[in-house]
Amino acid sequence: MNTIHVDVVSAEESIFSGEARFVALPGEAGELGIYPRHTPLITRIKAGSVRIEMADGGEEFVFVAGGILEVQPNSVTVLSDTAVRGKDLDDEKANEAKLAAEEAVKNAKSEIDLAKAQSELAIMAAQIAALRKYRQKR
């Protein structure tokens, strides 16, 4: 069976490292699907779910808040400032953070503050969507 080595790394720790049959994740221009022997690629990714179809048939979900993807024929590396395992996502915390981001958008006093708040809001909306997707699979 053909597999590809996958590493998902946050600024704080390695979130996932293992062999996979397939990886799907949110590229800037749309969903990316990666199989073993994929053409080399480096690109930015958006906030969303990384779905890893493992060699044993199981699936692993990781939420990333954007980042960089590097693909080599035998390996995939996802680098993100923030990455959270699907099982570790928390509904309550995500919704609270989304409400705080919405409030920050309303109260922004400069364009920079507004841009930061909008970025945080987009990340939290993506995290909530990833959480729903993860829960549906379970």
C-alpha positions, 0 to 999 in steps of 0.5 A, spaced: 500 500 500 502 506 498 503 511 503 505 518 505 509 521 511 505 526 514 507 531 519 502 537 522 506 542 527 504 548 531 508 553 534 508 549 540 508 542 538 508 536 533 500 535 533 501 529 528 506 525 525 505 518 521 503 515 515 497 516 511 493 514 504 490 521 503 490 528 506 485 533 505 486 541 507 484 548 505 488 551 500 488 558 499 484 557 492 480 551 494 481 544 497 487 540 496 487 533 496 494 529 496 496 522 495 503 519 495 507 521 490 504 528 489 508 533 485 512 537 490 508 544 492 509 549 497 503 554 498 499 557 504 493 554 507 487 557 510 484 556 517 480 549 517 480 542 517 486 538 515 483 531 514 488 525 514 486 518 512 491 514 516 494 507 513 490 503 517 483 506 515 482 511 521 481 518 520 485 524 524 482 531 524 486 537 526 484 544 526 489 549 523 489 557 523 492 557 516 499 556 515 504 553 510 504 546 506 510 543 503 509 537 499 514 532 497 513 525 493 513 522 500 512 527 505 507 532 507 508 537 512 503 542 515 506 548 519 501 552 523 502 557 528 496 554 531 493 547 530 489 543 535 487 536 534 479 535 533 478 531 539 481 537 543 476 542 540 472 545 545 465 548 543 464 553 549 471 556 548 470 557 540 464 560 541 466 565 547 472 567 542 468 568 536 463 572 540 469 576 543 472 577 536 465 579 534 465 585 539 472 587 537 470 588 530 464 592 533 469 596 537 475 597 533 478 604 533 483 603 527 483 600 520 489 595 523 485 593 529 479 592 525 483 587 520 486 584 526 479 583 529 476 580 522 482 575 522 481 572 529 473 572 527 475 568 520 479 563 524 474 562 530 468 561 524 473 556 521 474 553 528 467 552 529 466 549 522 471 544 523 469 542 530 462 541 527 465 537 521 469 533 526 463 531 530 459 529 524 464 524 523 464 521 530 
